Amino acid sequence: MRLFIAINFNDFVKEKIQNLIDKFQKFSYQGRFVSKEHLHLTLEFLGEIPEQRVDVIKKIMDNASFKPFSLKLSNIGYFKRPQGNIYWIGLEENKNLKDLQLNIHNLLINEGFKLEDRPFTPHITLGRQVKLKEGFDYYKYNTEIKDTVIQVNRVDLMKSERIDGKLVYSIIYSKQVK
């Protein structure tokens, strides 16, 4: 199973981000854009995991301690790629988020999971392999997202699979806090 741990968003946040994606799509001549139902913030990508290890991940999530907190969207940016850039929305610096991600990361490592070794850079992907038309100023859309707040009171274990050729994300476990 292809798994990752994520923070999912409510419909208001998804709609706001989807409106931004629609603008990017309109002013691009190439790109694969994230659909509304796939919008999330990845805390940890696990990759292909045998089914018998899922209970270990659930236990780790249960042992990860955090209290509800809020995130704020900050700015639009991109990772430069020759075949087209990866556009994303960044988040304001947040100690609670970094602590949560590091706690989960360390618990997974201690249980023998092989994880990416690069620093955690929280972002919400808008599109991959994106090439924008000349003159599109995406910076002006930063003001549309600046005050968007995401309430975090749950972390989800997500399964990624292709069903009838379509990418589907399913929540297979949630850790809720109050």
C-alpha positions as CSV (number, residue, x, y, z in Angstrom):
1,M,0.0,0.0,0.0
2,R,1.2,3.5,-0.9
3,L,0.7,5.6,2.3
4,F,1.3,9.1,3.7
5,I,0.3,11.0,6.8
6,A,-1.4,14.3,6.2
7,I,-3.5,17.1,7.5
8,N,-6.7,17.4,5.4
9,F,-8.7,20.6,5.0
10,N,-12.3,21.6,5.5
11,D,-14.5,22.5,2.5
12,F,-14.0,26.3,2.9
13,V,-10.2,26.0,2.7
14,K,-10.4,23.5,-0.2
15,E,-12.7,25.9,-2.1
16,K,-10.4,28.9,-1.6
17,I,-7.4,26.9,-2.8
18,Q,-9.4,25.5,-5.7
19,N,-10.3,29.0,-6.9
20,L,-6.6,29.8,-7.0
21,I,-5.9,26.6,-8.9
22,D,-8.6,27.5,-11.4
23,K,-6.8,30.8,-12.1
24,F,-3.4,29.0,-12.6
25,Q,-5.1,26.6,-15.0
26,K,-6.6,29.4,-17.0
27,F,-3.2,31.1,-17.4
28,S,-1.1,28.0,-18.1
29,Y,-0.3,26.1,-21.3
30,Q,0.9,23.0,-19.5
31,G,0.5,21.4,-16.1
32,R,-1.1,18.7,-14.0
33,F,-3.1,20.5,-11.3
34,V,-4.3,19.0,-8.0
35,S,-8.0,18.3,-7.8
36,K,-10.0,19.7,-4.9
37,E,-10.5,16.3,-3.3
38,H,-6.7,15.7,-3.2
39,L,-5.8,19.0,-1.4
40,H,-3.8,18.3,1.8
41,L,-0.6,19.0,3.7
42,T,1.7,16.0,3.8
43,L,3.4,15.5,7.1
44,E,5.3,12.3,6.2
45,F,5.4,10.3,2.9
46,L,5.8,6.6,3.8
47,G,5.7,5.1,0.3
48,E,4.9,1.4,-0.3
49,I,4.2,-0.2,3.1
50,P,3.2,-3.8,3.7
51,E,-0.3,-4.2,5.1
52,Q,1.0,-5.8,8.3
53,R,2.8,-2.6,9.2
54,V,-0.3,-0.4,9.2
55,D,-1.1,-1.2,12.8
56,V,2.4,0.0,13.8
57,I,1.7,3.3,12.0
58,K,-1.7,3.7,13.8
59,K,0.0,3.1,17.1
60,I,2.6,5.7,16.3
61,M,-0.1,8.2,15.4
62,D,-1.9,7.5,18.6
63,N,1.4,8.1,20.5
64,A,2.1,11.4,18.7
65,S,1.0,14.1,21.2
66,F,-0.4,17.4,20.0
67,K,-3.1,19.9,20.9
68,P,-5.4,21.5,18.3
69,F,-3.7,24.4,16.6
70,S,-4.2,26.8,13.6
71,L,-2.1,27.2,10.4
72,K,-2.1,30.3,8.2
73,L,-1.4,30.3,4.5
74,S,1.4,32.6,3.6
75,N,2.5,32.9,-0.1
76,I,2.6,31.2,-3.4
77,G,5.9,29.9,-4.6
78,Y,7.4,27.2,-6.9
79,F,10.1,24.6,-7.2
80,K,11.9,25.2,-10.5
81,R,12.0,22.1,-12.8
82,P,13.0,21.9,-16.4
83,Q,9.8,20.0,-17.5
84,G,7.7,22.6,-15.7
85,N,7.6,24.1,-12.2
86,I,5.8,22.7,-9.1
87,Y,3.6,25.6,-7.8
88,W,2.6,25.5,-4.1
89,I,1.2,27.6,-1.3
90,G,3.5,28.0,1.7
91,L,2.4,28.3,5.4
92,E,3.4,30.8,8.0
93,E,6.1,29.5,10.4
94,N,4.4,27.4,13.0
95,K,6.1,25.7,15.9
96,N,3.2,23.3,16.6
97,L,3.3,22.0,13.0
98,K,7.0,21.5,13.1
99,D,6.9,19.8,16.5
100,L,4.1,17.5,15.3
101,Q,5.9,16.5,12.1
102,L,9.2,15.9,13.9
103,N,7.5,13.8,16.6
104,I,5.8,11.6,14.0
105,H,9.0,11.4,11.9
106,N,11.1,10.3,14.9
107,L,8.5,7.8,16.1
108,L,8.4,6.3,12.6
109,I,12.2,6.1,12.4
110,N,12.4,4.4,15.8
111,E,10.1,1.7,14.4
112,G,12.4,1.1,11.5
113,F,10.5,3.0,8.7
114,K,12.7,4.3,5.9
115,L,11.8,8.0,5.4
116,E,13.1,10.9,3.2
117,D,16.0,12.6,4.9
118,R,15.4,16.1,3.6
119,P,14.1,18.9,5.9
120,F,10.4,19.3,6.3
121,T,9.2,22.2,4.1
122,P,5.4,22.5,4.7
123,H,3.5,23.4,1.5
124,I,0.3,22.6,-0.4
125,T,0.9,21.6,-3.9
126,L,-1.2,23.4,-6.6
127,G,0.2,21.8,-9.7
128,R,3.2,20.0,-11.2
129,Q,5.0,20.5,-14.6
130,V,3.3,23.9,-14.8
131,K,4.3,26.4,-17.5
132,L,2.5,29.7,-17.3
133,K,1.6,32.0,-20.1
134,E,3.8,35.2,-20.4
135,G,2.7,38.0,-18.1
136,F,0.8,35.9,-15.5
137,D,1.6,37.5,-12.2
138,Y,0.8,34.9,-9.6
139,Y,2.2,37.1,-6.8
140,K,-0.9,39.3,-6.8
141,Y,-2.9,36.3,-5.6
142,N,-1.0,36.1,-2.3
143,T,-3.5,38.6,-0.9
144,E,-6.4,36.2,-1.6
145,I,-4.9,33.5,0.5
146,K,-3.0,35.5,3.2
147,D,-5.7,35.4,5.9
148,T,-6.8,31.8,5.3
149,V,-6.7,29.8,8.5
150,I,-6.6,26.0,8.8
151,Q,-7.8,24.5,12.0
152,V,-5.8,21.3,12.9
153,N,-7.4,18.9,15.3
154,R,-6.8,15.7,13.3
155,V,-4.1,13.8,11.5
156,D,-4.9,11.2,8.8
157,L,-3.2,8.1,7.5
158,M,-3.9,8.2,3.8
159,K,-3.8,5.5,1.2
160,S,-3.0,6.5,-2.4
161,E,-4.1,4.2,-5.2
162,R,-5.3,4.1,-8.8
163,I,-8.8,2.8,-9.3
164,D,-9.9,2.5,-12.9
165,G,-7.0,4.7,-13.9
166,K,-8.0,7.5,-11.5
167,L,-5.9,8.5,-8.5
168,V,-7.9,8.1,-5.3
169,Y,-6.9,9.1,-1.7
170,S,-8.6,7.3,1.1
171,I,-8.4,8.0,4.8
172,I,-7.6,4.6,6.5
173,Y,-7.0,6.0,10.0
174,S,-7.4,9.3,11.9
175,K,-6.0,10.6,15.1
176,Q,-8.4,13.2,16.5
177,V,-7.5,15.6,19.4
178,K,-9.8,17.9,21.4
